[in-house]
Amino acid sequence: MLIGDVARRSGVSARMLRHYDSLGLVRPTGRSDAGYRQYSSEDIRRIFHIESLRSLGLSLRDVGRALDDPGFTPSDLVDDLVRRTRERIAAETELLTRLRRIGAAEPAGWEDVLQIVALLHALGSKSAGMRQCAALSSVDEVPVPVEALVEAALSETDPNVAGALRWALAQSGAVGSALLAEGLGSEAPEVRKRAVRSIAEFPDGEATALLQDALTNSDIVVRRYAALALGARGVADAVPTLVDMVVEETNDVDAADALSALASRPALADQIATGLVDRLAHGTLGPSARRRLTEALAGIPGITAARALADLSHDEDRAVALTAAYVLGLRDAH
């Protein structure tokens, strides 16, 4: 079969067949009466083998080795192809994500596109300063897509940059908090913590609802951050977790302050005092935990807290008794 016929039937161009010939991959074994090269059925079968191996991403050099070297084993080469393919897919996926984010920002012109690309590059910079500048400028200049800010916030390790990213995200509205909510279910503890801290920066009702849901999260760190944020928002659901934080000496000063802020609402003051008194009644608590609960009661107004402090002023633990007596003295002075 002449080269033109082979090209038509195989789908491989005559030019490529000549290239295969020059490389020694497929050399026609016959000649026509006129002296033209002819391909045998075995030659054509080899052409199809070459095309099959090329479809896997093999170079022509590796194709030649695979077909002609009896000692050639494909396992290492296939492993290498798998690695390179994964790297290529990762690079293409990253490019696709970047293009989607640029499109989501709805740039008005190429100047906007260039600014968005510059900010996206800066968010991924190794320099913490550049990342921080990008986060802060993402609000005043051409807006960075919210997805990019969320991704950056959930992976940021520098505390200053993380703070700037949380601030920038808080300007994005409900879309940002909804995307961050996915981070609460991450397998990585650090990502869950960053997600709840970022959500806490949003002042809207949707963020409050997400924080209330976070009170039942399996991650105790998430529950604690959510409780502190909800306490500042006046949400009573946070009280049990805040009391636990005082007992466990985990951000206990912040937790006590949050309880005090909640207790400024008369309807909650007695509820909070009762929760603290109930924990004091547990015989398993150590002296330091009882002192922290007593100190927390100091910030709670109302008759329930006053009665508890009066009882505690006669406590067997001298530190507890002195703390309670001191607080009662301050109350009487006012």
C-alpha positions in Angstrom: 0.0 0.0 0.0 1.4 3.4 -1.0 1.9 6.2 1.4 -1.2 8.2 0.3 -3.4 5.2 0.8 -1.9 4.5 4.2 -2.5 8.1 5.2 -6.1 8.0 4.2 -6.9 4.8 6.0 -4.8 5.3 9.1 -5.6 9.0 9.7 -1.8 9.7 10.0 -0.7 12.4 7.6 1.8 11.5 4.8 4.1 14.1 6.3 4.1 12.3 9.7 4.6 9.0 8.0 7.7 10.3 6.3 8.9 11.6 9.8 8.4 8.2 11.2 10.4 6.8 8.3 13.3 9.3 9.0 13.4 8.3 12.6 13.4 4.6 11.8 10.1 4.0 13.5 8.2 2.7 10.5 10.2 2.0 7.3 8.1 0.6 4.4 9.4 -2.9 3.6 8.3 -3.1 0.0 8.7 -1.4 -3.4 6.3 -0.9 -6.3 7.2 -1.6 -9.9 7.7 2.1 -10.3 10.1 2.2 -7.3 7.7 3.7 -4.8 7.8 2.5 -1.2 5.0 0.2 -0.1 3.7 -0.5 3.3 2.9 -4.1 4.3 0.1 -5.1 6.6 2.8 -5.5 9.3 4.0 -1.9 8.7 0.4 -0.6 9.0 -0.1 -2.6 12.3 3.1 -0.9 13.6 1.7 2.5 12.7 -1.4 1.8 14.8 0.8 0.6 17.7 2.8 3.9 17.5 -0.4 6.0 17.5 -1.8 4.0 20.5 1.4 4.6 22.5 1.5 8.3 21.5 -2.1 8.7 22.8 -0.8 7.8 26.2 1.6 10.7 26.1 4.8 8.8 25.2 7.4 10.6 23.3 8.5 9.1 19.9 11.8 8.1 21.5 9.9 6.2 24.2 7.6 4.7 21.6 10.6 3.4 19.7 12.0 1.8 22.9 8.7 0.2 23.7 8.4 -1.4 20.3 12.0 -2.4 19.7 13.7 -3.0 23.0 12.9 -6.6 24.3 14.1 -5.6 27.8 11.9 -2.5 28.0 9.5 -2.6 30.9 6.6 -0.1 30.9 6.0 0.2 34.7 8.5 3.0 35.4 7.5 4.9 32.3 3.8 4.6 33.1 4.4 5.8 36.7 6.3 8.8 35.3 3.4 9.5 32.8 0.9 9.4 35.7 3.0 11.9 37.7 3.4 14.3 34.8 -0.3 14.0 33.9 -1.3 14.8 37.5 1.0 17.8 37.4 -0.5 19.0 34.1 -4.0 18.6 35.4 -3.2 20.5 38.6 -1.7 23.3 36.5 -4.7 23.4 34.2 -7.1 23.3 37.1 -5.3 26.2 38.7 -5.5 28.2 35.5 -9.2 27.4 35.2 -9.8 28.6 38.7 -8.0 31.8 38.1 -9.9 32.5 34.9 -13.2 31.8 36.6 -12.3 34.2 39.4 -11.3 36.9 37.0 -14.7 36.4 35.2 -16.6 36.5 38.5 -15.0 40.0 39.2 -16.7 41.3 36.0 -13.7 43.4 34.8 -14.7 46.4 32.8 -11.5 46.3 30.7 -8.0 44.9 30.3 -6.7 47.3 33.0 -9.1 45.7 35.5 -8.0 42.2 34.4 -4.4 43.1 34.9 -5.1 44.5 38.4 -7.0 41.4 39.4 -4.2 39.2 38.2 -1.7 41.2 40.1 -3.7 41.0 43.3 -4.2 37.2 42.9 -0.4 36.8 42.4 0.2 38.9 45.5 -2.2 36.8 47.6 -0.1 33.8 46.7 3.2 35.5 47.3 5.8 34.1 49.7 6.1 37.6 51.2 3.7 38.2 54.1 3.9 41.9 53.5 2.7 41.5 49.9 -0.1 39.2 50.9 -1.2 41.7 53.6 -1.1 44.6 51.1 -3.1 42.6 48.6 -5.8 41.8 51.2 -6.1 45.4 52.3 -6.2 46.8 48.7 -8.7 44.2 47.5 -11.6 46.3 48.9 -10.6 49.8 47.6 -9.2 48.8 44.2 -10.7 46.3 41.7 -12.4 43.7 44.0 -10.6 40.4 44.3 -13.1 37.5 43.8 -14.5 36.3 47.2 -13.5 32.7 46.5 -9.8 33.8 46.3 -10.1 35.7 49.6 -11.7 32.7 51.3 -9.0 30.3 50.0 -6.3 32.7 51.2 -8.0 33.2 54.6 -8.3 29.4 55.2 -4.7 28.8 54.4 -3.0 31.8 55.9 -0.5 31.2 58.8 0.7 34.8 59.4 -1.5 36.4 62.1 -1.2 39.9 60.6 -2.1 38.8 57.1 -4.9 36.6 58.5 -6.4 39.6 60.3 -6.3 41.6 57.0 -7.9 38.8 55.1 -10.7 38.5 57.7 -11.3 42.2 57.5 -11.4 42.1 53.7 -13.8 39.2 53.7 -16.2 40.9 56.2 -16.7 43.6 53.5 -17.8 41.0 51.0 -21.3 40.3 52.5 -23.2 37.0 52.8 -21.4 35.3 50.0 -18.1 35.3 51.9 -19.6 33.8 55.1 -21.5 31.1 53.1 -18.2 30.0 51.4 -16.4 30.1 54.8 -19.0 27.8 56.2 -17.6 25.0 54.1 -14.3 25.4 56.0 -16.1 24.4 59.2 -16.3 20.9 57.9 -12.7 20.6 56.8 -10.6 17.6 58.0 -7.9 20.0 59.0 -8.3 21.5 62.5 -6.4 24.7 61.5 -8.7 25.3 58.6 -11.8 24.9 60.9 -10.4 27.4 63.3 -9.6 30.0 60.6 -13.1 29.5 59.2 -14.9 30.2 62.4 -12.7 33.2 63.2 -13.4 34.6 59.8 -17.1 34.1 60.1 -17.0 35.9 63.5 -16.0 39.1 61.7 -19.2 39.2 59.7 -21.8 41.3 61.6 -24.9 40.1 59.7 -27.6 37.6 60.8 -26.5 34.9 58.5 -23.1 34.8 60.2 -24.8 34.7 63.6 -26.8 31.7 62.4 -23.6 30.0 61.2 -22.0 30.6 64.6 -25.0 29.2 66.4 -24.7 26.0 64.3 -21.0 26.0 65.1 -21.8 25.6 68.8 -22.6 21.9 68.0 -19.5 21.4 65.9 -17.5 18.3 66.8 -14.4 20.5 67.1 -14.2 22.0 70.6 -12.0 24.8 69.4 -14.7 25.8 66.8 -17.3 25.7 69.6 -15.3 28.0 71.8 -14.6 30.6 69.1 -18.2 30.6 68.1 -19.3 31.1 71.8 -17.0 34.1 72.3 -18.4 35.7 69.1 -22.0 34.9 70.0 -21.5 36.3 73.5 -20.4 39.6 72.0 -23.6 39.5 69.9 -25.8 38.9 72.9 -26.9 35.4 72.0 -27.8 33.3 75.1 -27.1 30.0 73.4 -23.4 30.7 74.0 -23.7 30.6 77.8 -23.1 26.9 78.5 -19.9 26.8 76.4 -18.7 30.1 78.0 -19.1 28.7 81.5 -17.2 25.6 80.4 -14.4 27.8 79.2 -14.2 29.5 82.6 -14.0 26.1 84.3 -11.5 24.7 81.9 -9.3 27.8 81.9 -9.4 28.2 78.2 -9.6 31.9 77.2 -11.4 32.1 80.6 -10.9 35.9 80.9 -12.5 36.5 77.5 -15.3 34.0 78.4 -16.0 35.8 81.7 -16.1 39.1 79.9 -18.6 37.7 77.3 -20.7 36.4 80.2 -20.6 39.8 81.8 -21.7 41.5 78.6 -24.6 39.0 78.2 -25.6 39.6 81.8 -26.2 43.3 81.0 -29.6 42.0 79.8 -31.7 41.5 82.9 -33.4 38.5 81.5 -30.1 36.7 81.1 -28.4 37.8 84.3 -30.0 35.2 86.6 -29.7 32.5 84.0 -26.0 33.0 83.8 -25.5 33.3 87.5 -27.5 30.0 88.0 -25.2 28.3 85.5 -22.1 29.5 87.3 -23.5 28.5 90.7 -24.5 25.1 89.5 -20.9 24.4 88.3 -19.6 25.6 91.7 -21.8 23.0 93.4 -19.9 20.2 91.6 -17.7 18.5 94.2 -15.2 17.4 91.6 -14.0 21.0 90.8 -10.5 21.9 91.9 -9.7 25.1 93.9 -8.5 27.1 90.8 -11.7 26.3 88.8 -13.8 27.4 91.8 -11.9 30.7 92.1 -12.3 31.4 88.4 -16.1 30.8 88.6 -16.2 33.2 91.6 -14.4 35.8 89.7 -16.8 35.3 86.8 -19.7 35.9 89.2 -18.3 39.2 90.0 -19.3 40.5 86.6 -22.9 39.3 86.9 -25.5 41.7 88.3 -28.7 40.5 90.1 -29.9 38.9 93.2 -28.9 35.3 92.3 -25.3 36.3 91.8 -25.3 38.4 95.0 -26.6 35.5 97.1 -24.1 33.1 95.6 -21.2 35.6 96.4 -22.5 36.0 100.0 -22.4 32.2 100.5 -19.0 32.0 98.8 -17.6 34.7 101.2 -17.6 31.9 103.8 -16.1 29.3 101.6 -13.5 26.9 103.0 -11.1 28.0 100.2 -9.7 31.2 101.6 -8.9 32.6 98.1 -12.5 32.0 97.0 -13.9 33.5 100.2 -11.7 36.6 99.9 -12.6 37.1 96.3 -16.3 36.9 97.0 -16.1 39.2 100.0 -14.1 41.8 98.0 -16.7 41.7 95.2 -19.6 42.1 97.7 -17.8 45.1 99.2 -17.6 46.7 95.8 -21.3 46.0 95.2 -22.3 47.5 98.5 -20.2 50.6 97.8 -22.2 51.2 94.7 
